[in-house]
Amino acid sequence: MSAPPSTVSGPSAPDPSAPDPLHLAVALDGAGWHPAAWREPGARPQDLFTAGYWADLVAEAERGLLDFVTIEDALGPQSSHPTDPDERTDQVRGRLDAVLLAARIAPLTRHIGLVPTVIATHTEPFHVSKAIATLDHVSNGRAGLRIQVSGRPHEAAHFGRRTFPRVGVEEFDTPAGQELLTELFDEAADHVEVARRLWDSWEDDAEIRDVATGRFVDRERLHPVDFEGRYFSVRGPSITPRPPQGQPVVSALAHQSIPYGLVGRAADIGYVTPRDAEHARALVGEIRTAQSTAGRTGDTLHVFGDLVVLLDAEPGAAEARKARLDALAGEPLTSDATIFTGTPAELADLLLEWRAAGLTGFRLRPGVLAHDLERITRELVPELQRRGAFRTAYEADTLRGLLGLARPDNRYTTARAAGAVRR
């Protein structure tokens, strides 16, 4: 990962009728999304729990001009079973804390967004809000979060505050499964709402820092959020000044109507897992319906398609590599997302086809980070640039700017200007 990818200049003047350029992100997890990725040459399994390993990955993603990276996290070790722990010893187990890792990497990068995973279940929004606000400060406005839930009984046992019934994936469509999902995602929506209020609890000009007068802060511009809900009761204000972006970017992965509701109500980016272009169009429609139901029709809400990708320049090579990895793992790779094996040009064809179905970007999950991340940054990106579908330089200094999201007004400043803030 030494040399930057080549870039190809686009047309000399933009075509106003052309679709907006794609947004691209990569999802970082362990050695890659294939369970046997850690056994590949160059995978660096001995470095998986070092800052340098992750810094190298993010540096490569930034060389490819990607919008952001997401960093996986969980409240329990990885498992080959969707709802229960396993006893396997032949796959990567264990992770570094995603938020702390992002904060460590932030000063080493300049442009790329950093979006750690945060599990709303069993965590306090006050703690999460100040951690993400801190990440936004140390990255100069490049922070986001991926909100996630956990209904696994063995993870609840780590905290001892509540219990969940065991509900298998096959039971999610039953009344018991729908009840659990509704509880988890309603809690996640409240979690995001509390965080957003806390990010606004310091107005932008609350810090005076005037040595001559001895005034550091204007207390009238710090506000209690006074949130009272089913899951949280939070007084506020935050202890951390308002983030540089005002509101860091909130994202969530969604697979069915209840999570779509969370995206429509609370997120700036929703990740979906289409099977084909027709399915992508249907998923975008569901997200837009949820957005309208939440009263957010005028807001910019990105819908990204998630794909697991294994890429090679030679036709057939990626399929053969996957077959070899599957043999090492002892079983074929499975995923909630479509698994793409092919050339970068073929992937570019697919991304542009799905963009026409309404997706505004893609979050790619490299099968083997040691191999497929560079195929994304050094082959897919130039291919998209040749087609005028991807940036040739970073055009904004913040993650919201890269995504075309305006910096939101502070709710308390707006209310105070209207004379509505309680004194």
Summary of the structure (lengths in Angstrom):
residues: 423
radius of gyration: 21.7
end to end distance: 55.6
largest distance: 70.9
contacts: 1413
relative contact order: 0.17
helix: 38%
strand: 16%
